[in-house]
Amino acid sequence: MRVYNFSAGPAILPEEVLQRAGEEMLDWRGSGMSVMEMSHRGKAYLSIARQAEADLRELLAIPPGYKVLFLQGGASLQFSMVPINLLRGKRTADYINTGAWSKKAIDEAKRFCEVNVAASSSASKFTTVPPRAEWKLNPDAAYVHYTPNETIGGVEYPFVPETGNVPLVADMSSTLLSRPIDVSKFGLIYAGAQKNIGPAGLVIVIMREDLIGEVLPGMPVMLDYKTHAENESMYNTPPTYSWYIAGLVFDWLKRLGGLTAMAKINQRKAGKLYDYIDASGFYRNPVDKPCRSWMNVPFTLPEEALDAVFLKEAEAQGLSTLQGHRSVGGMRASIYNSMPETGVDALVEFMKEFAKRNG
Ligand SMILES: *Cc1c(COP(=O)(O)O)cnc(C)c1O
């Protein structure tokens, strides 16, 4: 029996996608082989890769002048590749600190440049987003980096910051494809696949072509975006199977009506969960209302002692992986695109019943 998997990542995938992958496992459309066994340079695989890119471009309405790269190394390697490639002769970069993932990006960037933390929500214990008007941006910064959705804290920006001529860089690992975005506002977007896109092992980079080509001297060829841009992400063997599954997810999203339709569903799912938490008088979410994530919903119970009981009983009802991140404790329900609305309904029902018995 499949459970509702609320894991933050690797995370739930659409059942339809898994079924299709299963059907195609031994023989991909008459090729006589599994996608896993295909040469990445063969006609069959190239058609899979190109279709995935075309569908992603269509879903996000990516304007001309942007490269889409399918890379490895996770979002964590982007914490290094961004400064390595985007400093372009400058010495400083602006970062906004809204929690655990921003902090990791900042620490890594410090190895390559002077980091100006232009705004931080540390005073609120990372339960909000600093308003744009309070940011102290440096006009000489090479770029501005932020984390639109903090996967651990469950904090999401309700706006896309304006940064003038300084390129805006976004770690969208846990929010890309949750809603439409205006890609033209960004210099570079990156996202690890295992949250809202597909299996682990793949990271997607969408970047302005004019930002490519000024890597720091002495860097490995694999860390230069130009290497991948010039070789259609096939300088070396790409993560072929993850790319294929991501393609199936893009196709699923298109058939669902694209990102406008997806956004409506996501907003409704998140709304149901937050509304119940707020009304319950039992559960609590500490995040400022306008900054609450649609994708990751942390919540606490009135006593820590109840956590283990909650998790055990939830698991028995097929509600899996609700444990919060070790750094914050409590619970976290990740309700990415692939989590059906029935999963959120089942969670809310269980929470109600649990609160009645333990309140
Ligand atoms: C999960 C996550 C990362 C790290 O991703 P890896 O693929 O494990 O390197 C970085 N940023 C955000 C926002 C994340 O959610």
PDBQT file of the ligand as one rigid body, heavy atoms in Angstrom, charges set to zero:
ROOT
HETATM    1  C1  LIG A 401      17.452  20.526   0.007  1.00  0.00    +0.000 C 
HETATM    2  C2  LIG A 401      17.937  21.906  -0.219  1.00  0.00    +0.000 A 
HETATM    3  C3  LIG A 401      19.268  22.193  -0.539  1.00  0.00    +0.000 A 
HETATM    4  C4  LIG A 401      20.338  21.123  -0.615  1.00  0.00    +0.000 C 
HETATM    5  O1  LIG A 401      20.127  20.284  -1.672  1.00  0.00    +0.000 OA
HETATM    6  P1  LIG A 401      21.158  19.105  -2.019  1.00  0.00    +0.000 P 
HETATM    7  O2  LIG A 401      20.609  18.624  -3.327  1.00  0.00    +0.000 OA
HETATM    8  O3  LIG A 401      21.049  18.097  -0.924  1.00  0.00    +0.000 OA
HETATM    9  O4  LIG A 401      22.507  19.688  -2.131  1.00  0.00    +0.000 OA
HETATM   10  C5  LIG A 401      19.610  23.511  -0.757  1.00  0.00    +0.000 A 
HETATM   11  N1  LIG A 401      18.711  24.500  -0.679  1.00  0.00    +0.000 NA
HETATM   12  C6  LIG A 401      17.412  24.268  -0.371  1.00  0.00    +0.000 A 
HETATM   13  C7  LIG A 401      16.457  25.416  -0.301  1.00  0.00    +0.000 C 
HETATM   14  C8  LIG A 401      16.982  22.963  -0.129  1.00  0.00    +0.000 A 
HETATM   15  O5  LIG A 401      15.691  22.737   0.159  1.00  0.00    +0.000 OA
ENDROOT
TORSDOF 0
